[in-house]
Amino acid sequence: MKFKQWAIIGLVLLFGIFLKIHNYDIYPQRGATSDEYTYSFLGVSLLTKGIPISWSHFSGYKNREDLSIKGIYFPIVWPYFDHPPLNGLVVGWWSLLWGGNTFETIQLSVIRIVPIVLSTVSSLLIYLIARRRYGFQVGLWALLIYTTSTVMAIQGRVVLAENLLTPLLLSAIYLYDQKKRQTPMVAIALGIVSGLSLWTKEVGISVFLMLLALMIMDRTRIWHMATFIFVVMLFILGYVTYGMYYNSGIFWNIVTTQATREVGPKTLIYLLTTPIIINKIYYDGWYFLGFLSLFAGLLQAERLKVILVAAFTYFLLLLVLLTVGGEIGWYLIPLFPFMAIATSLLLVDSLKTDNWYVFALLLFVGFYLIEQIYQKNFGLTVGQFRLLTGVLFAPFIWATLLKKKNAFQDLGSLYFYSFIAGSAYLTYMYVHPA
């Protein structure tokens, strides 16, 4: 049985790679976000010149020069402190390996392989975490959602720090699940993962805060917590030393500038209602169902404790750090695994206990697929919409009213896998608007 399960998971992972690789160097288009070059410039310059150099619009930099590459303008600055260096080092190392040793020779077709590998690691960790906590079916369904959702899959091919932060965050949860083994090595490992998260992006401090909250809630031994905190403090000290070494004045100026960006309650509404693929709005039903599942999961807080603590620590930190509005689609990438797991768990529970949460699947994902697959290709009259709505809901209403438990479960599984197939089709056919 285990071999069969792993064979299925292996096939899903390969399918996910296929979806991400398809047109990966075309969509999103070059320049959809110049942040892809932010990290590659940073890494290549650190590895070849020993100086953090990249582009930035912040005015706090003294050293600045103009650079244009194939029609895209970059205001190059140094020493660069907009972002910590870890993701840049990973991407830069990969670029150098394939001959991209100057800014002009960096190729998207090369550097986008890095996030595809990282998002595949995230996919595997999603399955492992969900299976360990909730069983094989929940793990499989969470993996399928994460693999095929267009918003989740397409952003898994773009060179962004969040695609490194996500597997680090999931690794922290996976390691924390070893809490029965409160050894110094586990505490050190958790500290290292938290430290690397901070070196990936400032919001990576959420990994440390999440683990600290869980340790307090689980009454972890003091020496275990102290070891963990000590290791994280070493990484924080290392990051400050990194900034002070290159230019302390500019470092603190940039850190302060980023801390005073405009934020506000509107960010919450924007995040909840506006799914974005890099810089374009894309109304993916799994996105809305994912948020609904996270909030509905609060009713099962103890059962979903680790998932909710991780998700809401990161989400609340976003709310107080993000600029209101703007192109912020990728900031939610680390939240996608928890959306997928929460959605999967609540749907599986719905079919096992005959509760009505499956109707949320029909509403959010069913209507999304009707719009994206049917309406955009064939148009949609009022009569057709009513007919399709009946096809969606009538079988479940029949099974619910007549208490046909087996039929309810079979219909739920059939619709889920059909929706996954539809989502995979949309992801495969995705064209990023210019």
C-alpha positions in Angstrom: 0.0 0.0 0.0 2.8 2.4 0.9 4.5 1.8 -2.5 1.2 2.5 -4.3 0.7 5.7 -2.3 4.2 6.9 -3.0 3.8 6.1 -6.7 0.7 8.3 -6.8 2.5 11.1 -5.0 5.5 10.7 -7.3 3.3 11.1 -10.4 1.6 14.2 -9.0 4.9 15.8 -8.2 6.1 15.0 -11.8 2.8 16.4 -13.2 3.4 19.6 -11.1 6.9 20.0 -12.6 5.4 19.5 -16.0 2.8 22.3 -15.4 5.5 24.7 -14.1 8.0 23.9 -16.9 5.4 24.4 -19.7 6.1 27.9 -21.1 8.0 28.7 -17.9 10.4 31.0 -19.8 7.6 32.8 -21.6 4.9 33.4 -19.0 4.9 35.6 -16.9 6.7 37.7 -19.4 10.2 39.1 -18.9 9.7 42.3 -16.9 6.4 41.4 -15.4 8.3 41.9 -12.2 11.9 43.1 -12.2 12.3 41.6 -8.8 13.5 38.4 -10.6 16.5 40.4 -11.6 16.8 41.9 -8.2 17.9 38.6 -6.7 20.0 37.4 -9.6 21.9 40.7 -9.8 22.5 40.6 -6.0 23.7 37.0 -6.0 26.0 37.3 -9.1 27.6 40.5 -7.8 28.2 39.0 -4.3 29.7 35.8 -5.8 31.9 37.6 -8.4 32.7 40.9 -6.9 32.1 40.4 -3.2 29.8 43.4 -3.1 25.9 43.4 -3.0 24.8 45.2 -6.1 21.3 45.3 -7.6 18.6 47.7 -8.6 16.5 49.8 -6.3 14.2 52.9 -6.4 14.9 53.8 -2.8 16.6 57.2 -2.5 18.9 56.3 0.4 21.7 55.0 -1.8 24.7 57.2 -2.6 26.2 55.0 -5.3 23.9 54.8 -8.3 24.2 54.3 -12.1 21.8 53.6 -14.9 21.6 50.3 -16.7 19.3 49.1 -19.5 19.2 45.5 -20.7 17.0 44.6 -23.7 14.6 47.5 -23.1 14.3 47.2 -19.3 15.7 50.0 -17.2 17.5 49.2 -13.9 18.7 51.9 -11.4 21.7 50.1 -10.1 22.8 50.8 -6.6 25.5 49.5 -4.2 25.9 48.3 -1.5 22.4 47.0 -1.9 20.2 46.3 1.2 16.6 46.2 0.0 16.5 42.4 0.6 18.7 39.9 2.5 21.1 38.0 0.4 20.3 34.3 0.7 17.8 34.0 -2.2 20.1 36.0 -4.4 23.1 33.8 -3.5 21.1 30.7 -4.5 19.9 32.1 -7.8 23.2 33.8 -8.5 25.1 30.5 -7.9 22.8 28.7 -10.4 23.2 31.5 -13.0 27.0 31.3 -12.7 26.8 27.6 -13.1 25.2 28.1 -16.5 27.4 31.0 -17.7 25.4 34.0 -16.5 28.3 35.8 -14.8 27.3 39.4 -15.7 24.0 41.2 -15.4 23.6 41.2 -19.2 24.1 37.4 -19.5 21.5 36.4 -16.9 18.7 34.4 -18.6 15.2 33.8 -17.3 15.2 30.3 -18.8 18.1 29.5 -16.4 17.2 31.3 -13.2 13.5 30.2 -13.2 14.6 26.6 -12.8 15.5 27.5 -9.2 11.9 28.4 -8.0 10.5 25.4 -9.9 12.8 23.1 -7.9 12.0 25.0 -4.7 8.2 24.9 -5.2 8.5 21.1 -5.9 10.2 20.7 -2.6 7.4 22.7 -1.0 4.9 20.3 -2.7 6.5 17.3 -1.2 6.6 18.9 2.3 2.9 19.8 2.0 2.1 16.2 1.4 4.4 15.0 4.2 2.9 17.4 6.8 -0.7 16.8 5.8 -0.3 13.1 5.7 1.4 12.9 9.0 -1.3 15.0 10.7 -4.4 14.0 8.8 -3.9 11.0 6.7 -3.1 10.1 3.1 -6.3 11.4 1.4 -5.8 14.9 3.0 -2.2 14.9 2.0 -3.0 13.9 -1.6 -5.8 16.4 -2.0 -3.7 19.2 -0.5 -0.9 18.4 -3.0 -3.3 18.3 -5.9 -4.8 21.7 -5.0 -1.3 23.2 -4.6 -0.1 21.6 -7.9 -3.0 22.7 -10.1 -4.3 26.0 -8.8 -3.3 28.5 -11.4 -2.5 31.3 -8.9 -0.3 28.9 -6.9 1.4 27.0 -9.7 2.3 29.9 -12.0 3.9 31.9 -9.2 5.9 28.8 -8.3 8.0 29.4 -11.4 9.0 33.0 -10.8 12.3 34.0 -9.1 11.1 35.5 -5.9 12.3 35.1 -2.3 8.9 33.8 -1.2 9.6 30.6 -3.2 12.6 30.0 -1.0 10.9 31.1 2.2 8.0 28.7 1.6 10.0 25.4 1.8 12.0 26.9 4.8 8.7 27.6 6.6 7.4 24.1 5.8 10.7 22.5 6.8 10.3 24.3 10.2 6.9 22.7 10.7 8.1 19.3 9.6 11.0 19.5 12.0 8.8 20.9 14.8 6.7 17.7 14.4 9.7 15.9 15.9 8.9 17.7 19.2 8.8 14.4 21.0 12.6 14.4 20.4 13.5 17.6 22.2 17.2 17.2 21.6 19.8 20.0 21.2 20.1 19.0 17.5 16.4 19.6 16.8 16.5 22.9 18.6 19.6 23.9 16.6 18.0 22.8 13.4 14.9 24.8 14.1 17.1 27.8 14.8 19.0 27.4 11.6 15.9 27.2 9.5 14.5 30.3 11.2 17.7 32.1 10.7 17.9 31.2 7.0 14.3 32.4 6.6 15.3 35.8 7.9 18.3 35.8 5.6 15.8 35.1 2.8 13.4 38.0 3.4 12.7 40.2 6.4 9.2 38.8 6.7 10.9 35.4 7.3 11.0 36.5 11.0 7.5 35.0 11.0 9.1 31.5 11.0 10.9 32.3 14.3 7.7 33.9 15.8 5.6 30.9 14.7 7.9 28.4 16.3 8.3 30.5 19.4 4.5 30.7 19.8 4.1 26.9 19.3 6.8 26.2 21.8 5.1 28.4 24.4 1.7 26.8 23.7 3.2 23.3 23.9 5.1 24.1 27.1 8.4 23.2 25.5 11.4 22.8 27.9 13.1 26.0 28.7 16.6 24.8 27.6 15.2 23.7 24.3 13.6 27.1 23.7 16.8 28.9 24.9 18.9 26.9 22.5 16.6 27.7 19.6 16.4 31.4 20.5 20.2 31.6 20.8 20.8 30.2 17.3 18.3 32.6 15.8 20.0 35.5 17.6 23.3 34.5 16.0 21.7 34.8 12.5 20.1 38.2 13.4 23.5 39.4 14.6 25.1 38.0 11.4 22.6 39.9 9.2 23.3 43.1 11.1 27.0 42.5 10.8 26.6 42.0 7.1 25.0 45.4 6.7 27.4 47.1 9.0 30.4 45.6 7.1 29.3 47.1 3.8 27.9 50.4 5.0 26.1 50.9 8.3 24.6 54.2 7.4 22.9 53.0 4.2 21.9 49.7 5.8 20.0 51.4 8.7 18.6 54.0 6.3 17.1 51.4 4.0 15.8 49.3 6.9 14.1 52.3 8.4 12.7 53.4 5.1 11.1 50.0 4.5 9.6 50.0 8.0 7.8 53.3 7.4 5.9 52.4 4.2 2.2 53.2 4.1 0.1 50.4 5.5 -3.5 50.2 6.7 -6.6 48.1 7.1 -7.3 48.3 3.4 -4.5 45.8 2.9 -6.7 43.1 4.5 -9.6 43.7 2.1 -7.2 43.9 -0.8 -5.5 40.5 0.1 -8.8 38.8 0.7 -10.5 39.9 -2.5 -7.8 40.4 -5.1 -5.8 37.3 -6.1 -2.9 38.4 -8.2 -0.4 36.5 -10.4 2.7 38.6 -10.2 1.2 41.9 -11.5 -2.2 40.9 -12.9 -5.5 40.1 -11.2 -6.6 36.5 -11.7 -9.8 35.3 -10.0 -8.8 31.7 -9.0 -11.6 30.0 -7.0 -9.0 27.9 -5.0 -7.6 31.2 -3.7 -11.0 32.3 -2.2 -11.8 28.8 -1.0 -8.4 28.7 0.6 -9.0 31.8 2.6 -12.4 30.6 3.6 -10.9 27.3 4.8 -8.3 29.0 6.9 -11.0 31.1 8.7 -13.4 28.2 9.0 -10.5 26.2 10.4 -10.5 28.5 13.4 -13.6 26.5 14.6 -11.2 23.5 14.9 -8.3 25.5 16.3 -6.8 22.6 18.4 -6.9 20.1 15.5 -5.4 22.7 13.0 -3.2 24.4 15.6 0.1 24.2 13.8 -1.4 25.1 10.4 -3.3 28.0 11.8 -0.4 29.4 13.9 1.9 29.2 10.9 -0.7 30.8 8.5 -1.9 33.6 10.7 1.5 34.5 12.1 2.7 35.1 8.5 -0.6 36.7 7.4 -0.8 39.1 10.3 2.8 40.1 9.8 2.0 40.9 6.1 -0.9 43.1 7.2 1.4 45.3 9.2 4.3 45.3 6.7 2.7 45.5 3.3 2.1 48.7 1.4 -1.6 49.3 0.7 -2.5 48.0 -2.8 0.1 47.6 -5.5 1.6 44.5 -7.1 1.8 42.2 -4.1 0.6 38.8 -5.5 3.8 37.0 -4.6 3.7 38.0 -0.9 1.0 35.3 -0.4 3.1 32.5 -1.8 4.1 31.2 1.7 0.4 31.1 2.6 -0.7 28.9 -0.3 0.4 25.6 1.4 -1.8 26.3 4.4 -4.7 27.3 2.2 -4.3 23.9 0.4 -4.0 21.9 3.5 -7.0 23.6 5.3 -9.2 23.2 2.2 -8.3 19.6 1.7 -9.0 18.7 5.4 -12.3 20.5 5.5 -13.4 18.9 2.1 -12.4 15.4 3.2 -14.2 15.9 6.5 -17.3 17.2 4.6 -17.5 14.0 2.6 -16.9 11.7 5.6 -19.4 13.4 7.9 -21.9 14.6 5.4 -21.6 18.2 6.3 -22.2 20.9 3.7 -18.7 22.4 3.4 -18.5 20.7 -0.1 -21.0 23.3 -1.3 -18.3 25.9 -0.8 -16.2 23.9 -3.3 -19.1 24.1 -5.8 -19.6 27.8 -5.3 -16.0 29.1 -5.4 -14.3 26.6 -7.7 -17.3 25.4 -9.7 -18.3 28.9 -10.8 -14.7 29.8 -11.4 -14.3 26.9 -13.8 -17.6 27.7 -15.5 -16.3 31.3 -16.2 -12.7 30.4 -17.2 -13.4 27.3 -19.3 -16.9 27.6 -20.6 -17.8 31.3 -20.7 -14.5 32.5 -22.1 -14.6 29.9 -24.9 -18.3 29.6 -25.8 -20.0 32.5 -24.1 -22.7 32.1 -21.5 -26.5 32.8 -21.8 -28.7 33.1 -18.7 -30.3 29.7 -19.6 -26.9 28.0 -19.9 -25.8 29.4 -16.6 -28.9 28.2 -14.8 -28.4 24.7 -16.4 -24.8 24.5 -15.4 -25.7 25.7 -11.9 -28.3 22.9 -11.7 -25.7 20.3 -12.9 -23.4 21.5 -10.1 -25.8 21.6 -7.2 -28.7 19.3 -8.0 -26.9 15.9 -7.4 -25.7 17.1 -4.0 -29.0 18.5 -3.0 -30.6 15.1 -4.0 -28.0 13.1 -2.0 -28.4 15.5 1.0 -32.2 15.4 1.1 -32.5 11.7 0.7 -29.5 11.0 3.1 -27.6 9.1 0.4 -24.3 9.0 2.3 -22.4 6.9 -0.2 -23.7 8.9 -3.2 -22.7 12.1 -1.4 -19.2 10.9 -0.9 -18.8 9.5 -4.4 -20.2 12.8 -5.9 -17.8 14.8 -3.8 -14.8 12.8 -4.9 -15.9 12.9 -8.6 -16.4 16.7 -8.5 -13.2 17.3 -6.7 -11.1 15.4 -9.2 -13.0 16.9 -12.1 -12.3 20.4 -10.7 -8.6 19.5 -10.3 -8.5 18.4 -13.9 -10.1 21.7 -14.9 -7.7 23.7 -12.9 -4.8 21.8 -14.4 -6.1 22.6 -17.9 -6.3 26.3 -17.0 -2.8 26.3 -15.6 -1.4 24.5 -18.7 -3.1 27.0 -21.0 -2.3 30.1 -18.9 -1.2 33.2 -20.8 0.0 36.1 -18.7 -1.6 39.4 -19.9 1.0 41.8 -21.3 
